[in-house]
């Protein structure tokens, strides 16, 4: 995986120089990883599609997470309709680099979190 720097406006002071700490500053909340999961494995690209996920993210949190991911260079927003204005989101190459990380988290969850699904839901492209 190629190393890349985030867009200038996305740089924030790190809490520590630890690479894991820096990654968690960017990705370390529940909703961010679920949005990335939906983009990677469920082929979701539109705001309403993310809202339909079973976790029930609220509109304001979803909008904030998509904006943050865009500012950090992980997601790209494209307009596909002018009136009414509609946009769709895709992962950049930096965002795609998270695929093996999320796959490993999924594998870990299957082994160690009681009650989670052992098979991906219909339509998922996890494996």
C-alpha positions as CSV (number, residue, x, y, z in Angstrom):
1,X,0.0,0.0,0.0
2,X,1.3,3.4,-1.0
3,X,1.7,6.0,1.7
4,X,-0.2,9.2,1.1
5,X,-0.7,12.3,3.0
6,X,-4.2,13.7,3.7
7,X,-5.4,16.8,2.0
8,X,-4.1,19.9,3.7
9,X,-7.4,21.0,5.2
10,X,-7.9,17.7,6.9
11,X,-4.7,17.8,8.9
12,X,-5.3,18.1,12.6
13,X,-2.9,18.0,15.5
14,X,-2.3,14.4,16.5
15,X,-2.9,13.4,20.1
16,X,0.3,11.2,19.9
17,X,2.8,10.2,17.2
18,X,1.6,6.6,17.4
19,X,0.3,5.4,14.0
20,X,-2.5,3.5,15.7
21,X,-3.5,6.6,17.7
22,X,-3.5,8.7,14.5
23,X,-5.7,6.1,12.7
24,X,-8.1,6.0,15.6
25,X,-8.3,9.8,15.6
26,X,-9.6,9.6,12.1
27,X,-11.6,6.3,12.1
28,X,-12.1,5.4,15.7
29,X,-15.8,5.9,16.2
30,X,-18.6,3.5,15.4
31,X,-20.3,5.4,12.6
32,X,-17.2,6.1,10.5
33,X,-16.3,2.5,10.1
34,X,-19.9,1.5,9.3
35,X,-20.1,4.1,6.6
36,X,-16.8,2.8,5.1
37,X,-18.2,-0.8,5.5
38,X,-21.3,0.2,3.5
39,X,-19.2,1.7,0.7
40,X,-16.7,-1.2,0.6
41,X,-18.9,-4.3,1.0
42,X,-22.6,-3.2,0.3
43,X,-22.0,-1.0,-2.7
44,X,-23.9,1.9,-1.1
45,X,-23.2,5.3,-2.6
46,X,-26.2,7.5,-1.8
47,X,-27.2,9.3,1.4
48,X,-30.6,7.4,1.7
49,X,-28.8,4.1,1.2
50,X,-26.6,4.7,4.2
51,X,-29.6,5.8,6.2
52,X,-31.3,2.4,5.4
53,X,-28.5,0.5,7.2
54,X,-29.8,-1.5,10.2
55,X,-27.7,0.4,12.7
56,X,-29.9,3.5,12.3
57,X,-27.5,6.4,11.9
58,X,-29.1,9.8,12.2
59,X,-29.0,12.2,9.3
60,X,-26.9,14.8,11.0
61,X,-24.2,12.3,12.1
62,X,-24.2,10.7,8.6
63,X,-23.7,14.1,7.0
64,X,-20.9,15.0,9.4
65,X,-19.1,11.6,8.9
66,X,-19.3,11.8,5.1
67,X,-18.0,15.4,5.2
68,X,-15.1,14.4,7.5
69,X,-14.2,11.4,5.3
70,X,-14.2,13.7,2.2
71,X,-12.0,16.2,3.9
72,X,-9.6,13.5,4.9
73,X,-9.3,12.2,1.3
74,X,-11.0,8.8,2.0
75,X,-14.3,9.6,0.2
76,X,-15.1,11.5,-2.9
77,X,-18.5,13.2,-3.5
78,X,-20.0,13.5,-7.0
79,X,-23.2,15.2,-8.0
80,X,-25.4,13.0,-10.2
81,X,-28.5,15.1,-10.4
82,X,-28.9,18.9,-10.5
83,X,-32.6,19.3,-9.6
84,X,-33.2,18.2,-7.0
85,X,-29.5,18.2,-6.1
86,X,-28.3,14.7,-5.4
87,X,-24.9,13.4,-4.7
88,X,-23.2,10.0,-4.4
89,X,-20.1,9.0,-2.5
90,X,-17.2,6.7,-3.5
91,X,-14.1,5.6,-1.8
92,X,-10.8,7.0,-3.0
93,X,-7.7,4.8,-3.3
94,X,-6.9,5.8,0.3
95,X,-10.3,4.6,1.4
96,X,-10.0,1.4,-0.6
97,X,-6.8,0.7,1.3
98,X,-9.0,0.1,4.4
99,X,-10.5,-3.1,2.8
100,X,-8.0,-5.6,4.4
101,X,-8.3,-3.7,7.8
102,X,-12.1,-4.1,7.8
103,X,-11.9,-7.7,6.7
104,X,-9.7,-8.5,9.6
105,X,-12.0,-6.7,12.0
106,X,-14.9,-8.7,10.6
107,X,-12.9,-12.0,11.1
108,X,-12.0,-11.0,14.6
109,X,-15.7,-10.1,15.4
110,X,-16.9,-13.5,14.1
111,X,-14.4,-15.3,16.4
112,X,-14.8,-13.2,19.5
113,X,-18.1,-11.3,19.6
114,X,-21.0,-13.6,20.6
115,X,-24.2,-13.2,18.6
116,X,-22.8,-11.7,15.4
117,X,-23.6,-13.2,12.0
118,X,-21.2,-15.8,10.8
119,X,-22.1,-15.3,7.2
120,X,-22.3,-12.0,5.3
121,X,-25.7,-10.7,4.6
122,X,-27.1,-11.1,1.1
123,X,-25.5,-8.6,-1.3
124,X,-22.3,-8.2,0.7
125,X,-19.0,-8.6,-0.9
126,X,-16.8,-9.2,2.2
127,X,-14.7,-12.2,1.3
